[in-house]
Amino acid sequence: MSFFKDRNCYLKDYNLSLTDKVLGFNYLYLLFICLVVVMGIGVLYSVGGGHFNPWASKQLFRFIVSLGVLYVIALSNLRFWMKYAYVIYAIGLILLVAVSVVGHVGMGAQRWLNLGFFNLQPSEIMKIALVLALARYFHGASLEEVRSLKFMIPPVLMMIIPVAFILEQPDLGTALMLVFAAGGIFYLMGVQIWKFVVLISAAALSMPLIWSFLHEYQKKRVLTFLNPESDPLGSGYHIAQSKITLGSGGVFGKGFLQGTQSRLNFIPEKQTDFILTVLSEEFGLIGALVLCLLYAAIIAYGFIIAHRCNNFFGKILALGLTINFALYVFINMSMVMGLMPVVGVPLPLMSYGGTAMLTLFIGFGLVECVFINREMVIGRRGSIDDE
Amino acid sequence: MSVWKYEKTRVMTQRMIGLAVIFVLMGCIIIGRLFYLQVLQGEKYLLLAEKNRISVRLTMPSRGTIYDRNGVKLAENAKTFQAVLIKEEARDYRQTLDRFLKLIPLDEDEVSRIQKELRWKRAFMPVRIKDNLSFDEMTLLQLNAPDLPGIQIEEGMMRFYPAGTGNTHVVGYVSLLTEKDVAGNTSDPLLDLPGYRIGRTGIESSMEAVLKGKPGVRKSEINAMGRTVRVLEETPPESGQDVFLTIDSRLQNYATRLMARYAASAVVINVRTGEILALVSTPSFDANLFTVPISVKNWNKLLHHKYRPLQNKVLSGLYSPGSIFKLVVGLAGLESGVITASSKVDCQGKTKLGNHLFHCWKKNGHGSMTLEQALMHSCDVYFYEMAQKIGADKIIETARKLGFGEALNVGLNSESSGLLPTSDWKLRRFNDAWRMGDTLNLSIGQGFLNATPLQIATAVARIAGGRNLHPTLLKSNVESSIEKIDFKEYYLKLIRSGMYDVVNRVGGTAYAVRINVDGQKMAGKTATTQVRRISLKEREEGVKSQDDLPEKYRDHAIFAAFAPTDKPKYAAVVLVEHGGGGSRTAAPLMKQLMQYVLELDKSDKKELKK
C-alpha cells in the first residue's frame, strides 16, 4: 500500500498550472465532438437549401461560443463543482418552478424563461444539475449505504421533484432522460438489480394512472406510434415521412444538397429533431454509420475518462453525463426511425438549437475537467484530504 | 486505499461493463434499424419519396371563341385565378378549409358545395374553393400558404359574353359541373378539372366537342405544401376550335330590344344561302350570370318569369302557323292543278260542311276571290273550298317539302320538330279517322298542326328564294350551291305576288307596314292564331274582342315576310305570343326589323365596295 500512500502524498497539494491543464485536455475526445458539430452544420447548410442562413451560420456561431464555455469549464477546478453541486441543483429547481409560474409559452409547452436577451430553458440546466447533485451525493457513499433503502430516499427525491415539474410543462422527452440518467447512476453505484425490477414492475402497473395524466397530444403521439398507418395524414404523417426520407437515402444517399424530401419540406422540424433523416437521405447508410461511430467514440471516451478518474465525484459525473448523452442519441434516433413515439428530443450536437448545444458543451466541459483532474483526490465530504 | 473505496470501485467497474453492454445493444438496434430502412426497404421508400415529390396535374385548355358573321366575339375567355384544394396534399383538409374560410369567408351555399365536392371527388382531384381571386385575396393566400396545406392557386378560365344579351339564346352559356355531370365519367379528363365549365345551352352546348379542346398535362415537383417548385415536363393543352356563326349580333341585339316587352320570336334567314342572320327569342337574359354560379334568386327569377326567358321560343316554341299556312295550301293547289291563277271562289263569309259551319274571319265575306286576292285578304273561305278539292295528303306533302314537320338541325340542340298531322297520325293518336273538318282546319293553319317560328321562316324562305335551302347558324355548314326547290317557279311567283299584295296593295292585311328602302319593298303574310275561342258565355258578358281577354288567352300574332320583293334575299318571321292580331302587333315589329335588315345589307355592301 505504500505506493498508494506515496501517490496520495504527492496529490495532497494537487494543483495544476494552466498550461498543464490546457495540455492535459483529451483532444481526441474533443475532436470527435467537433466532428459531429461540423457534420451537423453541413446538414443545416443543406437544410437551408444550400445556404448558410438561417441555420448553419447561427449554429456555427453557437458552436464557437459553446467551445469557449467548454474551455472555461474544463479549466476550472473540479472541487468547485463538488462544492456547489447542491447549490446549482437548487438554482435549477427554483428556475423550474419559476418556469411553471411565469413560463413563456412556446411550442405549446411552457419550457422557456425569457431573460430578455436569451430564452433560458431550466430543464436543460437540470440535466446537468441533477447529475452534479447525484455525483456529489454518491461521491462518499459506501456500497452498504447505497444498498440501504433509507440512504436512497434523498437521491430518488432529487430525481422525482424536477421530473414532476418537467412533466407538468409538459416535456416527456426531457423527463424521461432525467429518469434514465438518474437510474443509470443508481445502477452504477451498485443498487441491487431486484430493486429496479420491482420499481419497473410497479411503474408498469401504474401505467393506466400515468396515462390519465398525459396530455391529449401526448396520448395521440403514443397511439400513432403504436399504429402509424392509422392516420397517415394526421399525427402519423411525421413518422411516415420521416421513414420515407431515411429509407429513400439507400446505401449511398442522394448526394449533398440533393435530398428531395427535406428540400421540399416533407420533413417537419427537419432542422431540429428530424435532422438525422436529412443526413441519411443525402449521405445514405454510410453517412448515418459515420455519425453512429462518432457518437460511439464519444460515449466510449466518456467511459474511459470515468474509468481513469481517481475520484468518485469525477467518475460519477463523467458517467452520468455520458449516459445522458447516449440516451439523447438513442431516443432521438429511435423516434426518428419509428422505434419510439415522437417525444421531442433533439439529436445532440447535430440539431439546430442554442440551449441544447450550450448545455451539451457545458457537460463536455465538465467531462474534460474530470479528465484533466483525474488524479485529484477529493475527500469524502469534499475536503482536500482523503479521509 | 480504504476498503469501502475498493469495494465501490469494483462494483462500479462491473456495472460500467454492464452499462457498456447495454449501450452496445442499443447501438446494434439503431444500426440494425438503419440497415432495415435504408437497405432492405430503401427501394420502397425511394418510390414513396418520388410519389411525394412529383405531382401530375391537368391544365385547362382555352375554350374556342365564338364569332358572329362579322367577326364580333360573342363568347370569349378571360384568365382568372382560382383557389383549389387538393385533399391528398392536405394533411387535414377540413382544417385547411376552416383556415381558408377564416381568411376569405364564403357564403353558406358555397361552403356546403365545397364540402360535398370534397366528399365525392377523388383525393387527388382539386376542388375549386374560390374563383376569380382578387389581387388582395391572392396575396393573403400566399402569405398564409404554410398554414394552408393542400390549397393551390391555379389559373382558371372564365367565359365572357361581351356582345350583349341579344345573343344569349343562340350562343348559350356555360356553367360549372355538378355531381351529375361527372358521375360515371371515365373518358373525359376535362370533367375532372376544377373550374371547368361545360356548355349548357345554345352553341356552347351543341358545339361542346369542338369548343372544349384537350387538357394539357403538367408534371411538376411540389413541396410538402403542395406548391410547385419547378415544372419537370409539360404537354401544353390543346385549345378548342373557334366557331363562326352566321348571325349578326347587331341584328340580334336590335331585334331583342325591339321585342323586349313581349314573349316573342324573330328569325331572319338569307334565302339564297340558308344563313340565319338573326334568331331571337325574348325576353332574353345575360349569359354572364351563369359563369359565376348563378344565385338562387336570379335563377328563380328566370325560371318563374311568365314570359319564359330560358326557353328558346324560335326553336322549341310550338304554335299554329295560322293564315301563313295558306301559302302552303295555295302552292299545293297550284301543284295539283286544282288552283290556277284565275280560278275563283265566291266568299260569302262561311262554308258549310255537313251540319257544321266554317266561318271566314270576315263575317260578310270577301266576294269573288282569286288565289292572289285570297292571300292578300287572307280569305278563309277560299282555302276551305280549295282544300276540299286538293285533299289533305297533297297539302301535307307540300308542307313537308317546305320544312314543316321535322327538325331542321340549324346547329342547336333542343329543336322541336313540330307536328304535321296525317291521317295515320290521327288514327294512332286519337284512334279516329281523318275527317274533312280536319282538312278545313289544316287549310287555315289551325287544328292539330303546329310549327316552330323557325319552320315558318324556313317555309317562307324556300318560297321566296325558290331554293331548297337548309337554314343554319354555322358558317361551316353553309352550302355553296343550293338546288332549286321542287316547285314550278311560276307557282312560287303567284304565291309571292299574293304576299306582295298583302303589304303593298291598298286593302292588304298589312298595307300599313309597307316599306321602301331605296326602292326595296317587303312582301309578307299575316297570321292571327287562336289560343282560345271567345266562348258564347263570354260574348254575352260583353267580351267582344281579344283585348278584353286575359293576356294568356289572347291570340298569337305572326308576320312572315321577305324582302326585297324583286330579288328576294331575306325571309323573316316575327311571332308575338298573345300579341292579338298579326297585322296589328307582329307586322309593325317586322316593318322595323326588315328595314334594319335592309339598311345593314346596304351598309355592309358599301363597306365591301370600299
Boltz contact constraints between the chains, C-beta under 6 A:
constraints:
  - contact:
      token1: [A, 4]
      token2: [B, 1]
      max_distance: 6.0
  - contact:
      token1: [A, 142]
      token2: [B, 4]
      max_distance: 6.0
  - contact:
      token1: [A, 143]
      token2: [B, 7]
      max_distance: 6.0
  - contact:
      token1: [A, 143]
      token2: [B, 8]
      max_distance: 6.0
  - contact:
      token1: [A, 143]
      token2: [B, 11]
      max_distance: 6.0
  - contact:
      token1: [A, 187]
      token2: [B, 15]
      max_distance: 6.0
  - contact:
      token1: [A, 188]
      token2: [B, 12]
      max_distance: 6.0
  - contact:
      token1: [A, 188]
      token2: [B, 15]
      max_distance: 6.0
  - contact:
      token1: [A, 190]
      token2: [B, 11]
      max_distance: 6.0
  - contact:
      token1: [A, 233]
      token2: [B, 91]
      max_distance: 6.0
  - contact:
      token1: [A, 237]
      token2: [B, 91]
      max_distance: 6.0
  - contact:
      token1: [A, 244]
      token2: [B, 45]
      max_distance: 6.0
  - contact:
      token1: [A, 244]
      token2: [B, 48]
      max_distance: 6.0
  - contact:
      token1: [A, 244]
      token2: [B, 49]
      max_distance: 6.0
  - contact:
      token1: [A, 246]
      token2: [B, 37]
      max_distance: 6.0
  - contact:
      token1: [A, 247]
      token2: [B, 37]
      max_distance: 6.0
  - contact:
      token1: [A, 247]
      token2: [B, 38]
      max_distance: 6.0
  - contact:
      token1: [A, 247]
      token2: [B, 41]
      max_distance: 6.0
  - contact:
      token1: [A, 247]
      token2: [B, 42]
      max_distance: 6.0
  - contact:
      token1: [A, 247]
      token2: [B, 45]
      max_distance: 6.0
  - contact:
      token1: [A, 248]
      token2: [B, 45]
      max_distance: 6.0
  - contact:
      token1: [A, 248]
      token2: [B, 46]
      max_distance: 6.0
  - contact:
      token1: [A, 248]
      token2: [B, 49]
      max_distance: 6.0
  - contact:
      token1: [A, 249]
      token2: [B, 38]
      max_distance: 6.0
  - contact:
      token1: [A, 250]
      token2: [B, 38]
      max_distance: 6.0
  - contact:
      token1: [A, 250]
      token2: [B, 42]
      max_distance: 6.0
  - contact:
      token1: [A, 251]
      token2: [B, 39]
      max_distance: 6.0
  - contact:
      token1: [A, 260]
      token2: [B, 49]
      max_distance: 6.0
  - contact:
      token1: [A, 260]
      token2: [B, 53]
      max_distance: 6.0
  - contact:
      token1: [A, 261]
      token2: [B, 49]
      max_distance: 6.0
  - contact:
      token1: [A, 264]
      token2: [B, 53]
      max_distance: 6.0
  - contact:
      token1: [A, 264]
      token2: [B, 223]
      max_distance: 6.0
  - contact:
      token1: [A, 264]
      token2: [B, 224]
      max_distance: 6.0
  - contact:
      token1: [A, 265]
      token2: [B, 223]
      max_distance: 6.0
  - contact:
      token1: [A, 265]
      token2: [B, 224]
      max_distance: 6.0
  - contact:
      token1: [A, 266]
      token2: [B, 52]
      max_distance: 6.0
  - contact:
      token1: [A, 266]
      token2: [B, 224]
      max_distance: 6.0
  - contact:
      token1: [A, 285]
      token2: [B, 34]
      max_distance: 6.0
  - contact:
      token1: [A, 285]
      token2: [B, 38]
      max_distance: 6.0
  - contact:
      token1: [A, 288]
      token2: [B, 34]
      max_distance: 6.0
  - contact:
      token1: [A, 326]
      token2: [B, 23]
      max_distance: 6.0
  - contact:
      token1: [A, 330]
      token2: [B, 26]
      max_distance: 6.0
  - contact:
      token1: [A, 333]
      token2: [B, 30]
      max_distance: 6.0
  - contact:
      token1: [A, 337]
      token2: [B, 33]
      max_distance: 6.0
